[in-house]
Amino acid sequence: MPIQPTAKIWMDGQLIDWDKAHIHVLTHSLHYGTAVFEGIRAYPTDDGPAIFRLSEHVERLLNSAKLLSIDCDYNQKELEDAIVLTVVESGLEGGYIRPLIYLGYGEMGLNPLPCKTNVAIAMWPWGAYLGDDVMQTGISLMVSSWARHDPRSLPTAAKATGMYINSSLAKVEALRAGYDEALLLNIDGYVSEGTGENIFLVKDNVLITPPVSAVGALNGITADAIITLAKELGYEVRNELIRRSDVYLADEAFLTGTAAEVVPIRELDNRKIGSVVPGQVTKRLREAFDACCRGRYETHRDWITLAKR
């Protein structure tokens, strides 16, 4: 989906015209993938744009920087304020927000410690990541030939730019094979996650999702919200290792993520999952999640931060 420019991008404490938000070609992170980022959504409400779980996203952003030994000059509150300002200046009622902490121009080589740290925040309109009708049709997945990162090789708890080469390889493989998305296994053969989403199964009205620390998946903020909502709605939730055959035999399966939101899985490896898309549990959780994002849910008003003009 092409990026639609907005008026300003926040860069190192200043709002810059979109077309002037440039970096040098020798920027360290461009060469070595040594940057961390977040994907955040803002949703329209009667009171203005509502940023979903802003504090949790910024906390994970700073934790990712720490894992990569990147020192950030801005603290949690300063980054949250900058994100709110970026949303306000965008003029949008809703959209996608991309904060990025990266190592800038001035040093080259594998030692990142002398490099200057830069921060940028952009926002633009972005609809459904996997398609406008996926809630009704579901998506098709294939198990990728690429394995998810081994935690002994990379810090899988970090949302780092270079690590997403793994996801891109899996995504392109799936699209070229005629699928909508890929599912990655860890090096032991257990289900890890999608290219940018966590996975949930429903079996006998119980939600099952892999323990992220055991399978090399990112600890998803949307996934955490779904777990909370599921428990409040009376569902049992289990963290268990999942085999690909468990997905084939599930009553329902769905992906969660900031970009994807909550998306039902129609099939994996040409095997149909369940009998109805979306399944009843998936549909109920998606509706509760949507209501939370837009400030219409009875609880969890603390999950949204209003960006008032």
N, C-alpha and C positions, 0 to 999 in steps of 0.2 A: 504494500500500500504506500503510494508516494507521500512524502512528508509535505504538509501544507504549512508554509511559513507563517509565523505570527510577527508581531512588531519587534519584540526585544528578546534577547538572551542575557541572562545574568552571568557575568564572568568576573571572578575575583573582586567582588564587591561593587561592580558597576553594571548598569543595564546598557547593553550594546545593541545597536541596530542588527537585526537578524543577518543581513548580508555582509556585515562587517565583523562578525564573530569568527575570527580566523586564528589559526595556530601555525607555527613554523613547521616546515616539512621535516626538520630534524628533531621534532618533539620526541622525547624519550619513549613515551608510552605508545607512540605510533609504530615504533620499531620493535618493541619487546612485549607489548600487551600488558604493561604494568600500570593498569588503571582499574578503578572500581566504580561501580555505578548502581543505580536503582531504577526500577520502573515503578511509577506511582500513577494512580488515576485520580482525577477529580470528576465529580458527578454533579449534574444540575439539581438544585433544590429550590424550594420557594424562597429561601433566604440567601441564595447565591451559590457559587461553586463550593462543593464540599470535598476536601482532600481526604482520601480514605487511608486511615492509619498512618498518618504522617510521622508521628514520633517513632513508631516501630520501624518504618522504612529508613529514617535518618540514623537510628541506632544501628541498624544492620549495615548501613553504608559506612559508618565510622568503624564498626567492628571489622568489616572487610578490609578497610585501609590498614588497620592495626595488624591483621593477619599477613598483609603484604609488606609490612614495615614502612608504610607511607605515613608521614606526619602531616596532618591537616591543620591549617592555621585557623580554622573555624570550628567552634564548638557546636553542640547539638542545637541549642536555641538559635544561634546565628544562622545555621543552615536551614532550620525550620522557617525562620523569618524570611530568609532569602527565597525559599520556595513559595511561600505565601505571596510575597511581592511579585514573583515571576508570574504566578497565576493571575493576580490582579491586573498586571500590566498586559497580559495576553488578551484581555477582553473576552475570553472564552467562558462559557457556562460550564463546560466540561472538557476533558481531554486527557492526554498522556503527558506525564512529566518525567524528564530524564535528568537527574543530577549525576555529575561525573567528577570524580577526583582523579587527576592524572598528573604524571610527572612531565614537566615541561622542557623547554629548550635550554641548552646550556651545558649539558653533560652527555657523554655518550659512552656506552659500554655496559657490561652486565651488572656493574655495581650501581644500584639506584640511589644509594644513600646521599650522595652529594646533590642530587637533582632537586630543583625547585618544584614545589607542589602547586598545582593550579586547580581551580574549581569552576565548573560551568553548570548552569541549570537552564534547560529549555523546556518549552511546552508547546504542543501542537494538537490539532484535532485528530483523533484516532478512533475509529469505530471498532467493531468486533474483530479481534485479531485473526481468528480462524474462519471468518465468514459470517454474514448477517443472519443466515438461516440455520446455523449449526445447532441451536437449541432444539429445533424441530427435527432436523435430519440426523444429527450426530456426526461424528467424524470417523474416518478409517485410519487405522494405525498399522505399522509394521514394526517388528522387532528389528532394530538396527544391527548391522554387522559391526558397528563401532561400540565398544564398551565404555561405560561411564568411568570418569577419573578414579584412580586408586588414591585414597587419602594419604598413602605413603609417597605419592608423587606430587600432589598439589593440595592446598588447603580447601577442601570441598565445601567448607562453610562460608567461603568468601565468594561474593558476586563480582568476579574479576573479569575484565574484558577478554584477556587472552584465553581464558578457560572456555570461552564460548566457541572457539574453533571446533571443539568436540561436538557441540550442539549443531553448528552449521553443517558439518560433514554429514551428520545423521539426518538433518532436515532435508538437505539436497538429495541424499540417497532416497528418502521416502517420496519426495515429490516426483523425482524422475521415474520411480517405480509405480506412480499412479495413486499414492496414498496422500492423505492430508497431513499426517504427522508421524513422527517416529517415537518408539519407546526404547529406551536404553536399559540394558542390563548392566550390573556391576561385574567385576572380574570373576566373581564366584557364580555368576549365572542367575542371580536374583534380580527381580525388577527394581530399577532405581527410580527413574522419572522420565518424563517427556523431554523434548529439547529445551523447554523453558517452563515446564509445568510439573506439579506434583500429581500423583495418581491415587485415586480411591476406588475400591471395589465395594459392592454391596452384595452380601450373601446372607440369605435368611434374615433380612432386615438389620444386619450388623454391618457397620462400616469398617473396612480394613484398609490401612495405608502403611507403607513400609517405614520402619524407623530410619530417619534420615542419616543418623550417624553410622548406621551399619551398612548402608548401600551407596553412600557417596552422593546423596541428593542434597539440594539446597533446602534449608529450613524455610518453607514458604509461609509468608504472612497471610495470604489468602487461604492457604491450607489450614492455618491455625484458626482463622475465623470460622471456617467450615466445621472444624472439629468442635469448637465452642457452640456453634448453632445446633449442630447435630445432637450434642448431649442435652442441650436445653429443650430440644424437640422430642426427647425421649429415646434416642437411638444409642445403642452401645457402640463405642468406637474402640478398635483394637489397633495397636502398632505391631505388625507381624511381617516377617519376611514373606514375599510373594514370588511364586514361580510364574512363568509365562502361562503355564497350563491353568493356574488359578484365575488368570484374567479370562481365558477362553470360557471357563465354566461359571463365571460370576453371573449373578442375576442382573446387575447393573455395573457400569464402570464410568468414571468421569475424571476429567483433568481440572486442575485449579491453578490459577496464576493471575498476576495483575493484568497482563495483556489478554490472556485467554478468558479470564473470569471463571465461570463454571461451565464446562462443556461436556456433554455426554459422548461416550465412545460407542459407536455403532458396531464396529468390528475390529478385530486384531488378527493380522495374518490371514485375512479372508474368512475368518470364523465369526459368525454373528454372535453378539453378546446380548443375552436377555431376549425378551419377546416384544418389548415396546421401547421406543425412543421418543422422548426421554422417559426413563423409568420414574416411578412415583417418588422414590426417595430423592433422586437427582433433581427432579422438578421442584419438590418442596424446599430443598436446600437452596437451589438457585433463586427461588422467589424470596426466601428469607434474606439471602445475601444481597439481592438487589435492593430490598427495602432498607437494609442497613446502610448501604452506600449512599442512598438518597435521603437518609434521615427520617424514614417512615416507619422504622421498626420500634417496637415498644421499649426496647432496651438498647444498649450499646451506642447511645448518642456520643459517647466519648471516643468512638472510633472515627469520627469525622471532625475535620477542622475547617471551619468556614473561612473562605478568602473574601472578606468584605471589601467593597470598593469605597 
